Amino acid sequence: MILASGARPPSVTFVLLADEARDQTERFIRSVGASESSSVDFVIISSKAPQNLVAGNASVRLLKEDESLAEAVNAAVEASTSDFISVLRPTGVATTGALEVFATFVEEHPLAELIYTNEAVAGLGSDMEALNKPIFSPERLRCQFYFGDLVFYRRELFLRAGGLNPSRAGALLYDLALRSTRKSQAVELIGEQLFLRDRVPGGVTLLNDEALASTRAALTEHLEATGGGIVKSVDPRGVHDTRRLVVGEPLISIVIPTRGMYSVVDGERRCFVIDAVKSVMERSTYRSFELVLVIDSVADPKVVTELERLAGDQIRFVEWAKPFNFSDKVNLGVLHSHGEFVLLLNDDVDVISPDWLESLLSLAQLPGAGMVGGMLYYADETIQHAGHAYHEGDASHIGLDVPRGDRGPLDGYLVEREVVGVTAACAMMPRDVYFEVGGLSNLLPGNFNDVDLCMKTTWIGHDIYWTPHAELYHFESKTRDASVHTFEVNVAWGRWSFRMNDTRYWPYALSRPPR
């Protein structure tokens, strides 16, 4: 193989864990199609020598007595002179031209030290199911090993990270990925599908008890090394509940713009802001917060009285006497707040999870964090928001109208993760970041102000996160005009149309736009 530039392609050693997969091992080697290539070789780790080798550049390293699998792999890597190492169980095949795609990618990304790829899952006949992945997402990686089967490590990084850890049997490759990403941030995704995974019953190989124990140990070590956190649970399906921890007890300013009126909804007289404040006061386990309500001057006095009764000295009111402008109302509330963190919250929400504030705050405290959003549901138990995504010139909510409890693509509705944006119906920001980006734009009084806010936040280099552990109901359509004005589209897209195809963190199909 010669690259277009005439350069030598990177050399690769595939270390195949083949004890119980001899047929699959032969199949994988054939799929690589590199038997005559000096840039690729294979080391088969096995307790028994296979009867036939399918390629002249394949060798066998037999496990010695009392030698662990990890030790055998490490010895093979030590002996290798290749640029890259890929350790895998051959539970699938390389797709046609995979090595050529990999070599070209390395030439275009010469600093990359860890490279993973999109995959596909074999279906019936010639059908394949795409298994696309986000770009490197450190917070997501602590919740699931989404890198997949085919991962390439520069040999130097493999050794620098310490190789495979014999004490992590059952989770050797996940542990290696966690330690390697602590040693290098030069982690890249190849967008092409370079691996075709065999379909297994139930769609996933369940982790056994040994693997779960090793996973817990690896994640505990990783969290301790990356700012702290806890492993609440590990799951056989590979989706783990790990949480960052709140540092200290900083004040959160919950800013709620509201009309402060009663209305009749489904035949029932109710006031949404009263219900929202009641749920915050009664269900929140984190207590260091203030409520700043920007309330219309024509608000019902009985509403104010009831809110004061519910929240006592934790609430303050800011009068609003101008025409409706959501952005201006929120900005005014932030100016009257005192918290180190600001939480933008609509008046038509109902708190579900008691630790919702901790879940948001623990991510908002991460270095470089700009904004954090939560999981919002409609009253009919469908998802309203699991983050923003911007695809093909449009913007939408992730998970829109999907039934509550759905796992989502690549289990995306279950894990904390990086996103390109979140809705301002429930969004926490460090106070200094809110002011750094200039808050919400008053040129967008009703719609797309949160899209603009997210774009500004990431444009200057801050990260945005989403957590499934901050759960609320959001009765969006019940409290305001849902129409979208042409001028709002013109303003938002006039600023950001060049960034409205950002599939880095959510390369999946979307639904209708957010407001």
N, C-alpha and C positions, 0 to 999 in steps of 0.2 A: 504494500500500500504506500503510495506517495501522495502527500497532501498537495493541494493546488499551488501552494507557495513553494513547493519543492522540498519542504522541511521533512525531517524524519517524524513519523507518527509516534505518539507516546507509547511506551511499552507497558504492557499490563500482565500481571499474574493473577489468574483466577484461582482462588483457593476454595475448593469444592468440598463441602462437608457431606460425605457420600455414603456413610455406613448403611443407611437403610434406603438408599435411592440409587442403586447401581444403574438401573435402566435409565432413570432420569439424568444421571451424570453423563452417560454416553450421548443422550439426546441433546443435552445442553451444549456439550463440546461441539457436536456436529452443527448446531444452530449458529454458533459463533462463526463457523466457516473460516477458521484461521489456521488450519493444520499446516499450511505452507508458509505462514507468516512468522518471521523472526521476532516480531514485536509483541507476540502473545504467547504465553505458556500457561499450563494448567498444573496445579498441584492437587492431587486427590487425597484427602485425609480419610483414612479408613482403617478399620481393625483387621480387614482381610484384603488381600490383593485381588483386584478384579481380574477376570480371566483374559480379557482383551483390552488393549488400549486403542482408542479410536484415532489418536493423533500422535505423531512422533514427538510433539512438544508437550506431551502430558506425562507427568511422573506421579508416582504414588509414594506417599509418606505414611507408613504403617504406624499406628499408635503403639507405643512401647508399653510394657507392663507398668502400671501405676502412673502413666502419663495422661494428663487430662487433655481434652479436646483443645482447650485454649492454649495449653503449652505447645501442642503439636502445631497449631496454626502460627503461633508466635515464632517458632523455630523455622517454619517454612518462609515466613516473611523476612526474618533475619537473613536467610540464605539467598533471598531473591535480590536481583539487581534491577528490577523493573521500576519504572517511574510511578506506576499506580498499582494498588492492590484492591481486589474485590473479593470479599469473603461471602459466600452464600451457600445456602442449601438449594440444590438445583431443582426447585419445585416449579419449573417452567422453562421457557426457551428464550434466547435472544431473538429479537425481530430482525428481519432482513436488513442488512446494512447498518446494524447497530454500531459496530466498531468504527465504521467510517464516520457516522454522525458524532460519536464520542471524540474521535481524533480531531475532527474539524472544530468541535466545541472547545476542546482544550487549546487549540491554536488561537481561537478567538478570545479565550479567557485564560491567559497564561498564569495568572496568580491563583486560580482556583485550586483549593487543596482537598475539598470534599465535594463530590458531585453525585447527586441522585437523579433519577429520571422518572418521567411519567411511565405508566405501565398500562397494560390491558389485561382483562381476565377472559380466559377462553370460554366461549359459549357453546351453543349447539351448532354443529356443522361448522361453517366458516364464520359465524357471528363472533364478535368480540365486544366486550363491555369496557369502555374507557375508564381508566383509573387515574384521573388527573389530580395533581397535587399543587398546593400553594408553594410559593417561593419560601426560602428559609424563614421559619417562624419560630423563634426560640421559645416563646411562651406556649405555643401549641405543642412543641416537641416534648415538653415536660408532662403533657397529658396523653400523648399517643406517639408511637414510633411510626410516623407517617412517611418516613423516607422510603420504606418498602424494601424490595428484595435486592435490586441491583444498585449498589452503592460503591463508588470508587473513592479510595483514599490515596493521596500521595503517600508513598512509602515513608517519607520523612515524618509526615503527620501521624501516621499509624504508630511509628516508633516513639514519637514525641509524646503521644497520648498514653503510652504504656502498653500498647497492644491489647489483646483480650485478657480480661481478668478472670483467672480460674475460679474465683469465688462467686462468679455471677452466672453459673451454669443455668441454662434455660433462657437467659436474657443477655447473652454475650454480645450480640450485635447492637441491641438497644443501648446497652451500657457503653459500648465503644463509641457510638454516635454521640451520646451525651458528653463523654469526656473529650472527644475530639472537637466538638463545637465550643468547648470551654478553652481549647488551645488555639483555635483558629476561627475567625469569622468569614473566611474566604470559602463560603458554602454556596454552591450554585445548583440550580435545577435545569436539567435538559428538558425542554418542552415536548420533544418527540417521545413517542412510546417505544422504548428500547427493550422492554421485557414483556413477554406474554405469560402471565401467571396461570397455572392450572386451577381450574375451578374445584373447590372443595365443598363437601356437604355443609349446608348452613351458611356458606359464603365466607367463613373465617375459620382458621385453625385456632382452637381454644388453647389458652395457656394452662399448663398443669400447675400443681402446687409448687414444685421447685421453681418454675419460671416466674410465678407470682411473687414468691419470696425474694428471688433475685431482682425482680423488677422493683419491688418496694425498696430494697437496699440501694439499688442504683439511683432511683429517684430521690431518696432521702439524701444521699451524698451529693447529688446534683443541686438540689435546692439549697443545701448548706453552703455550697460553693458559689452560688449565684444570687446571694442576697437574702436567703432564708425562705422558709415555707414548710408546709406539712403535707404528708401523703395521707389523705383521709381514707382512701380505698384504692385497691388495684383490682382490675376486672379481667376475667378470662378472655373477653373479646378484645382486649388491648386498649380500652379507653379508661384512663385512670383519673381519679379525682384528686388532683393536687392543688393546693392553694398557697398563694403568697400570703404573708401575714402583715397586718397593719402595724406600722411603726409609730409608737407613741399614741396620742389621743388628740390629733389635730381637729380644730373646729371645721365643720362642714356647713356652708351656707346653702340651704335649699331654697332656691329662688323660684317662686310660682306666680306667673301672671294669671289673673283671673278677673272675670266680670263680677263675681260675688253675688250671683243671683240664683233663686230657685227656678226650676222649670219642671214641666210635666214630661216624663219619659216613660213610654210604654204604660201610660195610665197612672204612673206613680209620681207624686211630687217629691223632688229631691234636689239637693244642691251638691254638685260633684266635688267642689273644692272642700266642703265639709267632710265628705266621705274620704277624700284623699288625705287630708290632714289627720283625720281620725285613724286611718290605717297606718300612717307614718308614726304617730304617737304611740299607738297601742301595740304595733308589731315589731318595731325596730329594736334590735338588741344593742346597736351602737347609739349612745346617747349624747355624744358631743356634737350637737348640731343646733343651728338656729333656722327658723323659718322666716323668710322674707317674702311677704305677699304683696305684689304690685296689683292693687285692687281698684277697680273703676270707682269714680266719685259717686256714681249713682247706685252703688251696691246696696243691697238690702241690709239695713242696720242689724237685723236679727242674725244675718250671716256672720257679721263681724263679732257680735256678742258670743255666738256659739264657737267661733274659731278661738276667741280669747279663752273661753272656758276649756276648750280641748288642749290648748298648747301653753297657756299661762305665760310665763316670762320668756319662753323660747320662741315667741312669735313677735314680729313687728310688721306694721302695715305701711306701705308707701302708696300715696294716692295717685291715681292716674285719671286725668281729666281731658285727655286729647283723643282724637279718633284712633281706632284700633291700629296698632302696629306692634306685632308680637316681638320683633327685634328690639324696638325702642323700649318696650315694657321690661323685657329681660335685662337689657343693659342698665336701665335705671335701678332695677332691683340689685344687680351686682354692685353698683356704685354705693348702695346703702348697706351692703353686707360687710361682714368682718372676717369671714372664714378664710383659712389657708387654702381650702378647696371649695369650689363652687359647683353645685349640682343644679342644673337646669331641669325643671320638672313641670310637666303639664298638670293642670288642675283636674284632669279627668282620668286619674290613675288610681289603682288600688294595689297596695303592697301585698305580695304573696309570701316571699321568703324573708324571714326575720333578719337574716344576716346580709340583706341586700346592700346596705351601706358599707359593711366591711368588704364585701366582694368587689364593689366598685373602687373603694379607697385603696385597697391593697395593690391594685394594678395602677391606679393613678399616682401612687408613690414611687413607681419604678423609675429609674433614671431615664430621662428622655421622654417620659409619658406626656402626651398632650391631651388625651380625651379617652373616656371609658364609657361604654354603653351596656345595657342589659337586655334581657329577654322579655319582650312585651307580647302579651296575648290579647286577642279580642275576647269579648264576652262569650262568644260561641266556641271557645277553647281551640281556636286556630291561632297560629303564630302571626303576629303583626310585624315583628322586627327581631331579626337576629344579626343585625349589622347592615351597613350600606354596601352596595356593589355598583360599580360604574362600568357598563358594557355597551359597546357598539353605539356610543353617543347618547346613551340613556342612563338614568339613575333609578335604582329600585331598592326595596328592602329585601334582604336575604330571608328566605323562609316564608314569604307572604302567603297567607291562607293555607299553609300546610298544617295538618292536625297536630295539636300538642302531643308530645311524646315521640314524634318521628325523629329518627336518628340523623337524617340529612345526608347529603353526599359526603363520603369519607368521614361519617360520624360528626359532621361539622356543627350540628346543633347541640352537641353534648360537651364540647371542650372550650376552654378559654383560648382565645386566639387573637392574632393580629388581624385588623381589618382596615379598609381604606376610609371608613367613616361610620358614624352612628347617628341615630335620630336625636334631635334636641328635646324630644319628649321626656327623655331620661338620659342625661349626659353629664358626667362629672369631669371637671377640668381643674388642674392646679390654677390658683388665682392668677399667678404671674403669667401663665400661658394665655389665659383669657384676655388679659390686657395686652400682651405681646402681639396677638393677632388682631386686636381691635374689636373684640367681641362680635356680636351679630351685626350684620349690615342692615341699616335702616332703609336701604334701597330695596330690601326684600321683606316687606312687612308681614307676609303670611306664609309663603311657600319657598322652599329651597334655601332658606336662610341657614339651615343646618348643613346642607351640602356645601354651601360657600364657607361656612365655619370650618368644616372638616378639611376642605381643600386648602384653606389658609394654614391650618395647623400642620398638615403634612408637608406643605410647600416649604415651610421654614425648618423642617427636619424633625418634627416630633412624631411619636408613634401613637397610634390609636388602637385600643383593645376592646374586645367584647367578651362578656362573661355570661354563661347560662345560669349562673348562681344568683344573679340579681333579677328576680322574676316579679313582674307586675302585670296587672290587667291594664289595658289602655282603651278607653271608650272614645276613640278619636272622633268619630263622625257625630257624636252626640252634642258637642259643645261649640262648634264653630262652622262657618261657611267653608266647605271643602273645595270650592272652585279654585282653579288655577288661572291667573291672569297672564296674558301674553307678555306684558312687560317684565314679569318675574322670570319667565323663561328666557327672555332676551338678556336680562341682566346676568343671571346665573350662567347660562351657556356662553354669553359673550365673554365672560371672564375665564371659564374653565372648560370649554368644549374640547380643547386640546388634551385634557386629562380624563375625558369621559369614555375611555376604553382601557380601564385599569383592572385587569383580571388577575393581578399577582396573587391575591389572597383568596379569591373565590372564582375559580375558572369554570363556573357552572351556569346553567340557564337562570334567567331572571323573570320577574313579573312586573306589575305596574309600578309607576314612579312613587317615591315618597313625597310627603308634604312637610 
